[in-house]
Amino acid sequence: MRHRAITLLLSLVVLALAATATQAAPQSQDGAVRAIQNIWMSDKANGTPLEVFPTGAKSVFVVFDYKDAADTEIQVKVYDPKGQIIYVTSKKYSGAGRENIEIKPSDPLPDGAYVTNGSIGVNGQFFLSETSEWYVGEPPAKPTDAPISAAQAKVANPANPANAASQTNAAQPVAPAGASAATTAVNADAGMSMPLLIGAGILALGLLALVVWAVRGFMTAPRPGK
């Protein structure tokens, strides 16, 4: 009976490992999901990369190169400054080439920071491969004040080292607030899939149950001479 239970637990572990493996995206040696080589924004097809578009822009192009695709599904998704999806499309590609996708909304694009994500479809799910951040209107101004070094802060307030350290941290540049909503869109497409989490959970539970069963069998096994 005990052997059957152990066999069942081992089967569950194997199934969990198989489920986890099927959800893993194929990766290249540098860890990036393959097929999309790079992605950028431009004001025309096959145009040069642009990061800033003028206020009132009514049309932009997503341009990306792909390579070694074999009926590979590629998804393009664009987020606006509020973090909302304003454009999404997917298509299967083979071989190598370049794609141009025009985004032409009915109204001009609002000023702010945008994010374009290129993802690869694997087993019905999409995995983030390349991303591009761009702006409409003036991008947020970057801080120009040089950070205060720890030595300078200590000289300014030698009697309170803790306060000097806080001044040093406060002087570090902060990410532009206007870009925060759109930048989080990168994480939205790069997260771990739910089936992968479920498979890992089943694996952990199976291993734990196997250890508990083995310990109980050891504790209850008849001792020699008794």
N, C-alpha and C positions, 0 to 999 in steps of 0.2 A: 504493500500500500504506500509505504514511504517512497519507494523508488518511483512509483507512478506519479506521485505528487511532485517530486523533484523534476521528473521528465516534463511534466506540464509547465512548471515554472520556467524551466530552460526554454521551452517552446515559446512562452510569452516573451522572454528576453530576446530571442532571435527575431520574433515578429516585430518587436519594438525597434530593434536595430535596423531591420529592413525598411520600416516605415520612415525612420529618421534619414536613412541613406537616400531614399527616393525623393526627399524634399530638398536635398542639398543641390545648389546650383552648380553647374560645371564652371570651374575656375581656371584661369591661366596661372602661370608660375608666379606672377606678381600679385595674385589674389583678386584681380578684377574679373568680373563676369565677361566672357568673350563676346565677339561679334561686333559691337559698336566700338569704333576706334576713337572717335572724338565727336563732340557735339557743340555747336555754337549758334549764335543768333546773328542775323544780318538784315539789311534793308532790301535785299534782292536775292534771287536764286543764285547759288554758287558765289555769293558775295563774301567779302572779307569779314572776319569776326567783329562784331560791335557789342559793346557793353552798355552804351547809353543811346537812347532814342529820344528825339525831340518831343516836347509836350504836344499832345494832340495827334500822335502817331496813329494811323488807321490800319497799318499793315506791317507785319514783321515776318521774317522767314526763319524757320528752324532748319538748320543744315547739319547733317551728320554723315560720316563715312562709316561703312561697315566692311567686314572682311571675314572670310572663312565661314560664312553663313550657309547653313544647309536646311532650307525650309524653316528658318528661324523666325519666330514671331518677335517683332520689336514694337514696343509701345512708347509713344511720346505723350507726355503729360505736362501741361503748363499751369502754374499756380500764379494767382494775382497777388497784390500786396496784402490782401486780407487772408491769404492762405487758402483761398477757394480755387477749385479747378475750373478754368475757363476754356480749356481745350484738352481733348484726349483722343487718340487714334492709335490703332495697331494694325500691323500688316506683316505678312511673312516675306522673308528675303532669302535669296540664295546667292552664293558666290561673293563678289566684292563690288562695291560701287559707292555712289553718293546719292543721298535723298534730300529733296527740298520740299518743305511743307510750309505753305503760306497760312498764317493766322490773320484773318481779316474779319474782326467783329463788326457788328452793325454800328456800334458807337466807338469813338476814339478810346484808346487805352488810357485809363487813369494814370496819373503820375504815381510813382512808387517803385518798389523792388519786386521783381518777378523771378521765378525759378522754372527752368525747363529740365525735366528728368527724362532720360532715355533708359528703358528697362528691357530685359530679355525675358521672354516667356519660356518657362520650363515646367512641364507637366501641369499645365493649366494655371500656373502662378507666375508673377512677374518679379524679377530681381533687378534692383537698381544697378546700372552699369556706368552711366556718365550723367553729369549734371552741369548746368550752366546758369549762373545768376546774372541778371541784367536789369536795367533801369529804364523807366520812361520819365522824362524831365530831369531835373538836376539831382544827381545822387547825393545822399547824406554827406555833409562835410566831415572830413576826418579830423580828429583832434590834432592840433599843431603844437601844443605845449609838450616839451620834452619831459619824460618821467623823472621824478626826483630820485636820485640814488639813495641807497641806505646810508652811505657816508654823509651825504648832504643833509639828510633828515636828522641824523644824529648830531651834527654840528648845530643845526637850527634849534634842537631841543635835547641837549645832552642829558638833562636830568630825568627824562621820561622816555626810555628806550621803546616801551610798548607803544607810546603815542607816535614815536618816529616811524615804527614799522607800519602803523595804520596809515600815516601820511604817504609812505611809499606805495602801499597797496592802492590808496585812493588816486594816486597819480597815474596808474596804468591806464592805457587807452581802453575804452569800452566799445563794444560792437554797436554800430548804428541802430537806433531804435526802429527806424523805418524799414529796415531789412529783416527784422526778427520774424515776422509772420510768414514771409515767403521762404526764408531760409529753413524753417522747420519742415517745409515740404520735402526736403531731402530725406529727413528721418522717416517721414511717412511712407516712402517707397523703399526704404532700406531696412525695415524692421524684419524680425524673424517671423516666419509664417506660423499660423496656428497649428496645422498638422505637425510641424516640426516640434513645437512645444509639447503637444500631446504625446508624440512618440518618445520624447525624452522623459516625460513624466511616467509613462508606462514602463520604460526601461528602469528608471530609478525604483519604482515600486516593486518590480519583479526581482531586482537584485536584493532589495531590503527583505522581501519575503523569503528569498532563498537563504539569506544569512540567518534569519530568525529560525527557520525550519532546521537548518544544520545545527544551530546552537541547542535548540530544544532536543533534537535527536541525540546529541552528545550527552546532555544532562540526564536524559531518561534512559540511556543505554545501560543494560545490566553490567555491574562491575565484576571483574574476575574474582572467583572465590565466594560469591554470594548466591 
